[in-house]
């Protein structure tokens, strides 16, 4: 196993490279806020746009949403409440705390430990127990997309817990990937795909489809 210092250096270099690629992205987040992280996507231009959106949104919302929204009863269908016809602002911390837990269109075994919450047209998917190494927008609209990784806890050197937030609007299509650590060519800390989140709302469909597997 590699020394802890090597692991921390690798993780720090990955986060730094993404923040450096985002034009105008802040160099650091407020004290105590979960650290945002993104990995390069297949399309370089899409990755830069996603990184910029992520850095901005995370700086505004990290700390306000780090505790996780409370479960408001049983899971509701994703489209239980009407979606607003016009785009709205990102939810506040108070709105997320009151947001009901919703059921995705489909969720696989890999996402069994994740929870989804909806506030107006905004969706927040949180995986509190997953060891997250990186999160990236693989394709689709980057507007409003934000993701962050919780800091290590319980004496571990590895971050545990991460979440994704994005708006669901008619005409949207996007794919987001959450990665973890695992054995591979780069040793025990190889970045491996863990969960893929897909969201789309075609113009002729009455409701959106969101899956996590």
N, C-alpha and C positions, 0 to 999 in steps of 0.2 A: 504493500500500500504506500502511496506517495506521502511525504511529510505534509503536515497541515499547512505549513507556509506555502508550499507549492500550490495546494488546492485554493487557498485564499487568493494567491496571486493570479491564478487562472480565472477565478470568478471575477475578481476586480478588473482584470484586463478586458473581459467580455463586456461587462457593464460600461466601462469607460469607452470602448470602441463604438458602442451604439450611441451613447450620449454625444460623442464627438461628431458622429455622422449627422445628427439632427441639427439643422440650422437654427440657431437661437435658443437651443435647449439649455435649461439651467444646469449649472455644474453640480449642484447638490440640492437635496430636498430639506424641508424643515426638520429640526431635531425631533427624533422620536417617530418620524413618519416611515412607513414601510418603503423599502427601496424598490424603485421601478427597474425592470430589466427586460430587454428584448434581444432576440437574436436575429441575424440577417436573414431575410426571406429570399425566395428565388428571384424575385424582381427587385433590382436595386432601388429603383425610384420609388416603388411601393413601400419598400422597407424604410427608406428615409422619411417618407411621409408618415408612416405608422409610428416611427420612433419619435418624430416631432410631436404628433398628437398625444402619444403616450406620456412623454415628459411633461407637457403642459397640463394634461388632465390629472396626472398623478400628483403634481405639485399642488394642485388646487384641492384634490380630494383625499389624498393620503393623510392619515391621521383622523379625518372625519369619518372614515369607514373602516378603520382597522379593527374594531371590536366585533364586526359582523352584525347584520340585522337580526332582530329577534324573529323567531318563527311565529307568524300570525295564524295559528291554527293549522289545519290540514293544507296540503298542496292544492292550489287552484289550477285549472287549465290555463295554459299560457295566454289564451285569448278570452279569458273569463270577463275581463273589462274591455270596453272599446278602446282602441288606440286613437290618440288625438290626431286630428287631420293635419295639424301644423306642428312643425318641430318645436320642442320645448327645451328649456335649459337643463343642465345636469342636475340631478336631485341633490338636495342638501343631506347632511348627516341625519337630521331629524326625519326626513322623508324616508331614508333607507331603513332607519330603525323601525318605522311603522309599515314598511313595505311588506306585502304578503309573499309568502313562499309560493312559487309556481312550479308546475310540472312541465318539463321540456317535451317537445314533440316525440323525442326518442332519446334514451340514455342507455349506454352500454355498461357492462360490468366495470370497466376502467373508471367510469365517472360515478360509481355508486356512492362514493363518499362526498360528492359535490352537492351543493345546494344552490338553487336559483331564486332570485327575488326580482320583482318587477315594480317599478315606479313610473307611472305614465307609460311612455314608449321605451323607457330605459330598462335594460336587463343587466343584472349583476350575477355572475356565476362564481361562487367561491368554493375552493377545494382546500379545507383547513388542514387536512392530515397528509396531503401529498407533498413529498420532497420535491420541490420545484427548482430546476436549474436555469430555465429560461422560458420565455413566452414570446411568440412572434406572430405577426399578422402575415399569413402566407399569400393572401390575395383578397381583393375586394375593397370596399370603401373604408378609408381610415378615419373619416370624420367622426369625432366623438369617441373613438376607441381609446381605452385606457386599460393598462394592466400593471400589476405590481406583485412583488414577492415579499412575503413576511420575513423578518430577520430570524436568525437561528434562535431556538429556545430550548429549555430543558438541558442545558449543558452541551448541546450538539453544535458542531461546526457547520452543519448543513442547514440551509433555510427550509422551513417546513410551513407550507401553506401559501397559497397564491390565489389571485382572483382576476377576473376579466369583467370589464364594463363596456357596453356599447348601446347605441340606440337601435331600435327596430322600426324601420320606416319602409313604406311601400317602395318597391324598386331596389331594395338593398340586396346585396350578395357579399358575403365575406367568409373567410376561413381562418381560424385562429388555432395555433398549435401550442400546447403546453408540454414542455420537456422535463424529464427527470434525470437522475444519475443511474448508471448501471454498468455492468462489465462489458468491455468491448476492446477494440484495437487501441484505444487510448488509456486502457487500464480501468480500474473500478469507478472512475469518475467520468466515463464517457457519457455524453449527452444523448439520451434516448427519448424518442417520442412517447408520451404518456397518454394524452387526451387530445383529440381533434374536435373543435367546436365549429359547426357549420350553421350559418344563418342565411336565409333567403326569404324574400317576399316578392313573388312575381306579380306583375301588374294585374293579371287576370285571376289571382287567387284571393279568396276572402280573408285569409289569415296567414301569418308567417309560419315558417317551419324552422325550428332550432333543434339541432341534435348535438349530443356530446358522446363520443365513443373512443 
